[in-house]
Amino acid sequence: MTADVYEGLNAYFGDIHNHNNIGYGHGSLADSFHNARLQLDFTAVTPHAYWPDLPVEDEQLADLVAYHQRGFERTREQWSTVREVVEANYEPGKFVTFLAFEWHSLEYGDHNVYFNGAEGDIIYAANLEKMREALRAYQSQGIECMVLPHHIGYKQGFRGVNWSAFTPEFSPLVEIMSMHGASESASAPYPYLHTMGPRDWNSLYQFGLEQRHLVGVMGSTDHHSAHPGSYGHGRMSVWAKELTREAVWEAIQARRTVALTGDNIQVKLAVNDRPIGSVAPASADRQIAVSVECGGEIDYVEVIHNNCILHRWQPRPESQEGPVKLHLEVGWGRKGIDEDWDVDMQVLGGELLGVEPRFRGHEIVTPQATEQPKYAFSDWTKVDDQSVHFTTRTWGNLTTTTPSTQGICLTIRPGEDTAIYIVANGMKQEIPLRELFAGPYTFYLDGFMTPAVYVHRAVPYQEWSGSFELTHEAEGYQRDWYYVRVRQTNGQWAWSSPVWVMPSN
């Protein structure tokens, strides 16, 4: 059933909330777009621009106030350059860009403002309603706009979302995943650990759904070192007709979106033949169909009904037939010591069907006293139907729970005796694929405490892909919502926008 509903639509992956040294961050605008093109289909860079209720009277926050004001001034000075670079990087069918900026608020929560194109100016709105007035003026000129709340989970009044002031006008989505953490629910993974504080129930996405808001979800990195799509920090996917500004924008407006943590997980949900983001007419019987294609082994897929788990599905593989996912990571070694990597991977006796880069940028949360030598340090190319080459940099894991590894995931059509041949910084290894079905393989560049290569367990098709259907009987006159939550065994997640079922009045 989902195949018919999603016919003519493709999954595209992007990050439309991230930063560089325009505003307050690190790395150049050119670095941002180089890194975005490595692993995304669309992006928007969001320079910090304005904070109407900046706590300038609080002497204890004087350094924070000055830091933000310097960033806002830099954005003002560079805005024309931002517009030019956004337009220069737009390639219909290959890579989509949008113009955007970030607007802070203690009272209303932080928002990003988006223009469908590269035309638009910074809006110095005193409050959220003044912002909407300015966007209406742009709309009247034929310039489409959005203002999307992000890191919504902070307490209201402390830069979390203000659900009482929220309206769907200009705001089809809210951001529920970023480097700040996940704000889908009270039990969501990735707790808020930033200095801004923990998450609060009255700001979470499920609370907003209970307040009867029709709003979908997205993920972003909110990364501050010129690395849109930095692996594991958050990103989004859209179901769009083609890779153009018009089609991606339309998909966001229709809420055909999925919030992701890192892996490119494709999620299809249909309720009574309506795709994610839709509003279906009231009915007593709800025919629900779900299909997923993940980036690794599926732990479980849940259908959420009115914020409660309605159904949990887990794969039960019966064979190892079909395409295989194989993730290779490089890194480790001593903390703070850079290692530049040059890696070739060749599929012997099989076919390389797809490549998903999983590159990270430098972890930057607070102002940094020094700059890194480089912020664009990765590249990759699919050489032919058997091989891929990539270069990148690692610097040791910052802590035992904060990875700084880099990786790439291959989709392989195996043969009877497929093997993986790897040359990593001159170290050569050949590993039979059948051995990787049992478990991972590791090798080091030069002995104990030196950088290492980690070839994850090969994941057969039936462990990373699946579908199911169910029927749910409910009161036909009530307002209900359904969405899908996916968890992989590698700790990567996905959340779809809902389908609402509700009466017409």
C-alpha positions as CSV (number, residue, x, y, z in Angstrom):
1,M,0.0,0.0,0.0
2,T,2.8,2.5,0.8
3,A,4.3,2.0,-2.7
4,D,1.2,3.5,-4.3
5,V,1.0,6.4,-1.9
6,Y,4.6,7.3,-2.4
7,E,4.7,6.7,-6.2
8,G,6.6,9.4,-8.0
9,L,8.3,10.6,-4.7
10,N,12.0,10.2,-3.8
11,A,13.8,10.4,-0.5
12,Y,16.2,13.3,-0.3
13,F,18.4,14.1,2.7
14,G,19.4,17.5,4.1
15,D,20.4,19.7,7.0
16,I,18.9,23.2,7.1
17,H,20.2,24.4,10.5
18,N,24.0,24.8,10.8
19,H,26.7,27.4,11.4
20,N,30.1,28.6,10.4
21,N,32.2,31.8,11.2
22,I,29.5,34.0,9.8
23,G,27.6,34.7,13.0
24,Y,29.5,32.8,15.7
25,G,31.0,29.5,14.7
26,H,34.1,28.3,12.9
27,G,35.1,27.5,9.4
28,S,34.2,29.4,6.2
29,L,31.1,29.6,4.1
30,A,33.0,27.8,1.4
31,D,33.8,25.0,3.9
32,S,30.2,24.7,4.7
33,F,29.1,24.1,1.2
34,H,32.0,21.7,0.4
35,N,31.1,19.6,3.4
36,A,27.3,19.7,2.7
37,R,27.9,18.4,-0.9
38,L,29.7,15.4,0.5
39,Q,26.7,13.7,2.0
40,L,23.5,15.9,1.6
41,D,21.0,16.6,-1.2
42,F,20.0,20.0,0.2
43,T,21.0,22.5,2.8
44,A,20.6,25.9,4.3
45,V,23.3,27.7,6.3
46,T,21.7,29.7,9.1
47,P,23.9,32.6,10.3
48,H,23.0,34.0,13.8
49,A,21.3,37.3,13.2
50,Y,19.2,38.8,16.0
51,W,18.0,38.3,19.6
52,P,15.3,40.9,20.6
53,D,15.2,39.9,24.2
54,L,18.9,39.4,24.7
55,P,19.5,39.7,28.5
56,V,21.8,42.8,28.2
57,E,21.0,43.9,31.8
58,D,22.3,40.7,33.4
59,E,25.9,41.5,34.4
60,Q,26.6,37.8,34.9
61,L,25.9,37.2,31.2
62,A,28.0,40.1,29.9
63,D,30.4,37.8,28.1
64,L,27.5,35.9,26.5
65,V,25.8,39.2,25.4
66,A,29.0,40.5,23.8
67,Y,29.7,37.2,22.1
68,H,26.3,37.2,20.5
69,Q,26.4,40.9,19.5
70,R,29.8,40.4,17.7
71,G,28.3,37.4,15.8
72,F,25.2,39.4,14.8
73,E,27.4,42.2,13.5
74,R,29.4,39.8,11.4
75,T,26.2,38.4,9.9
76,R,25.1,41.9,8.9
77,E,28.4,42.7,7.3
78,Q,28.5,39.4,5.3
79,W,24.8,39.1,4.4
80,S,25.2,40.0,0.7
81,T,28.0,37.4,0.4
82,V,25.8,34.8,2.0
83,R,23.1,35.5,-0.6
84,E,25.5,35.3,-3.4
85,V,27.1,32.0,-2.3
86,V,23.7,30.4,-1.6
87,E,22.6,31.1,-5.2
88,A,25.9,30.0,-6.7
89,N,25.7,26.6,-5.0
90,Y,22.2,25.8,-6.3
91,E,22.2,23.1,-9.0
92,P,18.7,21.8,-9.8
93,G,18.8,18.0,-9.9
94,K,22.1,17.9,-8.0
95,F,22.1,20.1,-5.0
96,V,19.5,22.4,-3.5
97,T,20.2,25.5,-1.3
98,F,18.0,27.9,0.6
99,L,18.7,31.3,2.2
100,A,18.2,31.4,5.9
101,F,19.1,33.1,9.2
102,E,18.6,32.4,12.9
103,W,16.4,34.5,15.2
104,H,16.8,34.0,19.0
105,S,14.2,34.5,21.7
106,L,13.9,33.7,25.4
107,E,10.1,34.2,25.3
108,Y,9.2,32.4,22.0
109,G,12.2,30.1,21.6
110,D,14.8,30.1,18.8
111,H,13.6,30.0,15.2
112,N,15.2,29.9,11.8
113,V,13.8,32.0,9.0
114,Y,13.9,30.5,5.4
115,F,13.4,32.0,2.0
116,N,12.6,29.8,-1.0
117,G,15.6,31.1,-3.0
118,A,18.3,33.5,-2.4
119,E,16.2,36.7,-2.1
120,G,15.5,38.1,1.4
121,D,17.0,40.2,4.2
122,I,17.6,39.8,7.9
123,I,14.4,40.6,9.8
124,Y,14.8,42.5,13.1
125,A,11.5,41.5,14.5
126,A,10.8,42.4,18.2
127,N,8.5,39.3,18.7
128,L,7.1,36.3,16.8
129,E,4.0,38.1,15.6
130,K,6.1,41.0,14.2
131,M,8.1,38.3,12.4
132,R,5.0,36.8,10.9
133,E,3.9,40.3,9.7
134,A,7.3,40.7,7.9
135,L,6.9,37.3,6.3
136,R,3.4,38.1,5.1
137,A,4.9,41.1,3.4
138,Y,7.5,38.9,1.7
139,Q,4.7,36.5,0.7
140,S,2.7,39.3,-0.9
141,Q,5.8,40.0,-3.1
142,G,5.9,36.4,-4.2
143,I,8.8,35.3,-2.0
144,E,7.9,32.2,0.0
145,C,9.0,32.1,3.6
146,M,9.1,29.9,6.7
147,V,10.0,30.3,10.3
148,L,10.7,27.0,12.0
149,P,11.3,26.5,15.8
150,H,14.4,24.6,16.8
151,H,15.8,22.9,19.9
152,I,12.3,23.1,21.1
153,G,12.8,21.0,24.3
154,Y,14.2,23.8,26.5
155,K,11.9,25.2,29.1
156,Q,9.6,28.0,27.8
157,G,11.2,31.3,28.7
158,F,14.7,29.8,28.4
159,R,14.8,29.6,24.6
160,G,12.4,26.6,24.3
161,V,9.3,26.6,22.1
162,N,6.3,28.6,23.3
163,W,3.5,26.3,22.2
164,S,0.8,28.9,23.3
165,A,2.3,31.3,20.7
166,F,2.8,28.7,18.0
167,T,0.7,28.7,14.8
168,P,1.1,26.6,11.6
169,E,1.3,29.8,9.6
170,F,4.8,29.7,8.1
171,S,5.7,26.8,10.5
172,P,4.9,23.4,9.0
173,L,7.7,21.7,11.1
174,V,9.6,21.9,14.4
175,E,13.1,20.6,14.9
176,I,13.1,17.6,17.3
177,M,16.7,16.4,16.9
178,S,20.0,18.3,16.8
179,M,23.4,18.5,18.6
180,H,21.3,19.8,21.6
181,G,19.5,16.5,21.9
182,A,16.2,14.9,21.0
183,S,12.9,16.5,22.0
184,E,10.3,14.0,20.6
185,S,9.2,12.8,24.1
186,A,10.1,12.6,27.7
187,S,11.8,9.2,27.1
188,A,13.6,10.2,23.8
189,P,17.3,9.3,23.5
190,Y,19.9,12.0,23.4
191,P,19.1,14.1,26.5
192,Y,19.9,17.8,26.5
193,L,23.4,18.3,28.0
194,H,24.2,21.8,26.7
195,T,24.9,24.6,29.2
196,M,21.4,26.0,28.3
197,G,19.8,23.3,30.5
198,P,17.7,20.2,30.3
199,R,14.5,19.5,28.4
200,D,11.0,20.2,29.8
201,W,7.8,18.3,29.1
202,N,5.7,21.4,28.3
203,S,8.1,22.1,25.4
204,L,8.4,18.6,23.9
205,Y,6.9,17.5,20.6
206,Q,4.4,15.1,22.1
207,F,3.1,17.9,24.3
208,G,2.6,20.0,21.2
209,L,0.6,17.2,19.6
210,E,-1.5,17.0,22.7
211,Q,-2.2,20.7,22.3
212,R,-3.8,19.9,18.9
213,H,-1.0,21.4,16.8
214,L,-0.7,20.2,13.2
215,V,3.0,20.2,12.8
216,G,5.6,17.8,11.4
217,V,9.2,17.1,12.4
218,M,12.7,17.6,11.2
219,G,16.2,17.1,12.4
220,S,19.3,19.3,12.0
221,T,22.8,19.3,13.2
222,D,22.9,22.9,14.6
223,H,26.6,22.2,14.1
224,H,29.1,25.1,14.6
225,S,32.1,24.1,12.6
226,A,31.0,24.5,9.0
227,H,29.9,20.9,8.6
228,P,26.2,20.6,7.6
229,G,25.1,17.0,8.0
230,S,27.9,16.2,10.6
231,Y,27.2,12.5,11.3
232,G,25.1,11.7,14.4
233,H,24.0,15.3,15.2
234,G,20.7,15.3,13.2
235,R,19.4,15.7,9.7
236,M,16.1,15.4,7.9
237,S,14.7,13.7,4.8
238,V,11.8,14.8,2.6
239,W,9.7,12.8,0.2
240,A,9.8,15.1,-2.9
241,K,9.0,14.7,-6.6
242,E,12.5,15.9,-7.7
243,L,15.6,17.6,-6.4
244,T,14.7,21.2,-6.9
245,R,13.9,24.1,-4.6
246,E,10.3,24.1,-5.6
247,A,9.9,20.3,-4.9
248,V,11.8,20.2,-1.6
249,W,9.9,23.3,-0.4
250,E,6.6,21.8,-1.3
251,A,7.5,18.6,0.6
252,I,8.4,20.6,3.7
253,Q,5.1,22.5,3.4
254,A,3.2,19.2,3.1
255,R,5.1,17.8,6.2
256,R,6.4,14.8,4.2
257,T,9.4,14.8,6.4
258,V,11.4,12.5,8.7
259,A,13.7,13.6,11.5
260,L,17.0,11.6,11.6
261,T,19.9,11.3,13.9
262,G,22.6,10.2,11.5
263,D,22.0,7.3,9.1
264,N,19.9,7.9,6.0
265,I,16.8,6.0,7.0
266,Q,13.9,5.9,4.6
267,V,10.5,5.8,6.3
268,K,7.1,5.4,4.6
269,L,3.9,5.5,6.6
270,A,0.4,5.4,5.1
271,V,-2.8,5.7,7.0
272,N,-5.9,5.0,4.9
273,D,-3.8,5.7,1.8
274,R,-2.5,9.0,3.1
275,P,1.3,9.7,3.3
276,I,3.1,11.3,6.3
277,G,2.1,14.9,7.0
278,S,-1.4,14.3,5.7
279,V,-4.8,14.8,7.3
280,A,-7.2,11.9,6.6
281,P,-11.0,12.0,7.0
282,A,-12.5,10.5,10.1
283,S,-13.0,6.7,10.0
284,A,-13.5,3.9,12.5
285,D,-11.0,1.6,10.8
286,R,-7.5,2.8,10.0
287,Q,-5.5,0.8,7.6
288,I,-1.8,1.4,8.5
289,A,1.1,0.4,6.3
290,V,4.8,1.0,7.1
291,S,8.0,0.3,5.2
292,V,11.6,1.2,6.1
293,E,15.0,1.0,4.5
294,C,17.6,1.7,7.1
295,G,21.3,2.3,7.3
296,G,22.0,-0.6,9.5
297,E,20.5,-3.4,11.5
298,I,16.9,-2.6,12.7
299,D,16.3,-3.0,16.4
300,Y,12.6,-2.2,16.2
301,V,10.0,-0.1,14.3
302,E,7.1,1.4,16.4
303,V,3.8,2.9,15.3
304,I,2.9,5.6,17.8
305,H,-0.8,6.4,18.2
306,N,-1.7,9.5,20.3
307,N,1.7,9.4,21.9
308,C,1.4,5.8,22.9
309,I,3.0,2.7,21.3
310,L,0.3,1.0,19.2
311,H,2.5,-1.6,17.6
312,R,6.2,-2.7,17.7
313,W,7.7,-4.7,14.8
314,Q,11.1,-6.4,14.7
315,P,12.6,-8.1,11.7
316,R,13.0,-11.9,11.7
317,P,15.6,-12.7,9.0
318,E,15.3,-16.0,7.3
319,S,18.2,-15.7,4.9
320,Q,21.2,-13.6,3.9
321,E,19.9,-13.0,0.4
322,G,19.8,-9.5,-1.2
323,P,22.0,-6.4,-0.8
324,V,24.2,-6.0,2.2
325,K,25.1,-2.9,4.3
326,L,28.8,-2.6,5.3
327,H,30.0,0.3,7.4
328,L,33.7,1.1,7.7
329,E,35.0,3.5,10.4
330,V,38.5,5.0,10.8
331,G,39.9,6.9,13.8
332,W,40.8,6.1,17.4
333,G,44.4,6.6,18.5
334,R,45.6,9.3,20.9
335,K,43.3,12.2,21.6
336,G,44.2,15.5,20.0
337,I,46.6,14.0,17.4
338,D,45.4,14.4,13.8
339,E,45.5,11.5,11.5
340,D,45.0,12.1,7.8
341,W,43.4,9.1,6.1
342,D,43.6,7.9,2.5
343,V,41.4,4.8,2.0
344,D,40.5,2.6,-0.9
345,M,37.8,-0.1,-0.6
346,Q,37.2,-2.6,-3.3
347,V,34.4,-5.2,-3.5
348,L,35.9,-8.4,-5.0
349,G,33.4,-10.7,-6.6
350,G,30.4,-8.4,-6.0
351,E,28.9,-5.1,-7.0
352,L,29.0,-1.7,-5.2
353,L,25.4,-0.4,-5.4
354,G,25.6,2.6,-3.2
355,V,27.8,4.8,-1.0
356,E,26.6,6.7,2.1
357,P,29.4,8.9,3.6
358,R,29.3,9.3,7.4
359,F,31.6,12.2,8.0
360,R,31.9,14.4,11.1
361,G,33.0,17.9,11.8
362,H,34.9,19.2,14.8
363,E,32.8,19.3,18.0
364,I,32.2,23.0,18.9
365,V,29.5,24.0,21.4
366,T,31.0,27.1,23.2
367,P,33.3,29.9,22.0
368,Q,36.7,28.5,21.0
369,A,40.0,30.3,21.8
370,T,41.7,28.9,18.7
371,E,40.9,27.8,15.2
372,Q,41.4,24.3,13.8
373,P,43.9,24.0,10.9
374,K,41.1,22.9,8.6
375,Y,37.3,22.6,8.6
376,A,36.9,20.9,5.2
377,F,39.1,17.8,5.2
378,S,37.0,15.0,3.6
379,D,36.3,13.9,0.1
380,W,35.1,10.8,-1.6
381,T,34.4,9.3,-5.0
382,K,32.9,6.1,-6.3
383,V,35.6,5.0,-8.7
384,D,33.6,2.2,-10.4
385,D,31.1,-0.5,-9.7
386,Q,33.5,-2.3,-7.4
387,S,35.4,0.5,-5.6
388,V,35.3,3.7,-3.6
389,H,38.1,6.0,-2.5
390,F,37.9,8.6,0.4
391,T,40.1,10.9,2.3
392,T,39.4,12.4,5.7
393,R,40.9,13.4,9.1
394,T,40.4,12.1,12.6
395,W,41.9,13.4,15.9
396,G,41.1,10.7,18.5
397,N,37.9,10.4,20.4
398,L,37.3,13.4,22.7
399,T,35.9,11.1,25.5
400,T,35.0,7.5,25.8
401,T,31.4,8.4,24.9
402,T,32.0,11.1,22.2
403,P,33.1,9.6,18.9
404,S,35.3,11.5,16.5
405,T,35.6,8.7,14.0
406,Q,34.8,9.1,10.3
407,G,33.1,6.5,8.1
408,I,31.5,5.3,5.0
409,C,28.7,2.8,4.5
410,L,28.5,0.7,1.3
411,T,25.5,-1.1,-0.1
412,I,26.8,-4.3,-1.8
413,R,25.3,-6.9,-4.0
414,P,27.4,-9.9,-3.0
415,G,28.4,-13.0,-5.0
416,E,29.2,-16.5,-3.7
417,D,32.8,-15.6,-2.6
418,T,32.7,-11.8,-2.2
419,A,35.6,-10.2,-0.3
420,I,36.4,-6.7,0.8
421,Y,39.9,-5.4,-0.1
422,I,40.9,-2.3,2.0
423,V,44.0,-0.2,1.7
424,A,44.1,2.3,4.6
425,N,47.1,4.6,4.8
426,G,49.2,1.9,3.1
427,M,47.9,-1.0,5.3
428,K,46.3,-3.7,3.2
429,Q,43.6,-6.2,4.4
430,E,41.4,-8.6,2.5
431,I,38.4,-9.9,4.4
432,P,35.9,-12.5,3.1
433,L,32.4,-11.1,3.4
434,R,31.1,-14.4,4.9
435,E,33.4,-13.7,7.9
436,L,31.9,-10.3,8.3
437,F,28.3,-11.7,8.6
438,A,29.5,-13.3,11.9
439,G,31.0,-10.1,13.4
440,P,33.3,-7.1,12.9
441,Y,36.9,-6.9,12.0
442,T,39.6,-4.5,13.3
443,F,43.1,-3.6,12.3
444,Y,45.6,-1.0,13.5
445,L,47.9,1.2,11.5
446,D,51.0,0.7,13.7
447,G,50.4,-1.3,16.8
448,F,48.8,-0.6,20.2
449,M,47.4,3.0,20.8
450,T,47.7,3.9,17.1
451,P,44.7,4.8,14.8
452,A,42.5,1.9,13.8
453,V,40.1,0.7,11.1
454,Y,36.8,-0.9,12.1
455,V,34.8,-2.9,9.6
456,H,31.4,-3.4,11.1
457,R,29.4,-6.6,10.9
458,A,27.9,-7.0,7.5
459,V,24.1,-6.5,7.7
460,P,21.9,-8.6,5.4
461,Y,19.0,-7.1,3.5
462,Q,16.3,-8.6,5.7
463,E,17.9,-6.9,8.8
464,W,18.0,-3.4,7.4
465,S,14.7,-3.4,5.4
466,G,11.2,-4.4,6.1
467,S,7.4,-3.6,5.9
468,F,4.2,-4.5,7.7
469,E,0.5,-3.6,7.8
470,L,-2.1,-3.5,10.5
471,T,-5.6,-2.3,11.1
472,H,-6.5,-0.1,14.1
473,E,-10.1,0.4,15.2
474,A,-10.8,3.7,16.9
475,E,-13.6,6.2,17.4
476,G,-14.3,7.8,14.1
477,Y,-15.2,11.2,15.4
478,Q,-12.1,11.8,17.5
479,R,-8.8,13.5,16.5
480,D,-6.0,11.0,16.3
481,W,-2.4,11.0,15.1
482,Y,0.0,8.3,14.0
483,Y,3.7,8.4,13.4
484,V,6.6,6.0,13.1
485,R,9.7,5.7,15.3
486,V,12.7,3.6,14.2
487,R,15.6,2.5,16.3
488,Q,18.7,0.8,14.8
489,T,21.0,-1.4,16.9
490,N,23.8,1.1,16.2
491,G,21.9,3.8,18.2
492,Q,20.7,5.8,15.2
493,W,17.0,6.8,15.1
494,A,14.3,8.2,12.9
495,W,10.9,9.8,13.6
496,S,8.3,10.4,10.8
497,S,5.9,13.3,10.7
498,P,2.4,12.1,11.7
499,V,-0.7,11.3,9.7
500,W,-3.7,12.8,11.4
501,V,-7.2,11.3,11.3
502,M,-9.9,13.7,12.3
503,P,-13.4,15.0,11.5
504,S,-13.7,17.9,9.1
505,N,-15.2,20.2,11.7
